[in-house]
């Protein structure tokens, strides 16, 4: 894959103008850095979202924009923070517990959520400035969906020439048993195994006793496969493209 053909930041002006005439849609992944078991890269959420956005951009004629890696709340809805009651994840990573308590960077959990909502809103306004008419946000870290959706609602109420949507993987292909979500279990392992196989080492779980640390869902050792990931990702990408076309059709 030649990513330079659809990654906005790598394109020259004349290339952008030509491609934008065909399909002025942006695909943007949202993720972060978080524990995803001993077997998955800590950037799993952003890595899977970024790759899915690239595939959607390549196949649709739209653009993949830089992934949003930073700015999410760091004291709530995070494995290293409030989803680590016994401190086992922090211990495994060599993290000091006090660094995951509120306030973080002088912000309460509510402040952090508002900060992220404002960040996403800022990005959406920038997409409008860059003459994108449809924007699909893919929330690889599921708790980001709440904040991103608020930003989208605010943006869509104010802009008519660009429309946006925020979804998790299964929102882009709802109601199917072939697309699902979890945390570092069957689904996320299968997704990343297909999209970025070099970032998966399932064998790292072979000697780990149950319960698996920081894995919420079906045991990936028994249920995850690259084929499940491939089939699901194809559907997700198809759904993203369909949604982007719908958004573009709604613009003035």
Secondary structure, DSSP 8 states (H G I E B T S, - for coil): --GGGTBGGG--HHHHHHHHHH--EEEEEE------TTTB-TTHHHHHHHHHHHHHHHHHT-EE---B-S-S-SSSS-TTTTT-TTSHHHHHHT--GGGGSSSBTTB-HHHHHHHHHHHHHHHHHHHHHTT-SEEEEEESSTTHHHHHHHHHHHHHHH-SS-EEEEE-GGGTTTT-TTS---BSSHHHHHHHHHH-GGGB-GGGGTT--SS-TT-BSS-HHHH--HHHHHHHHHHHHHHHHHHHHHHHHH--
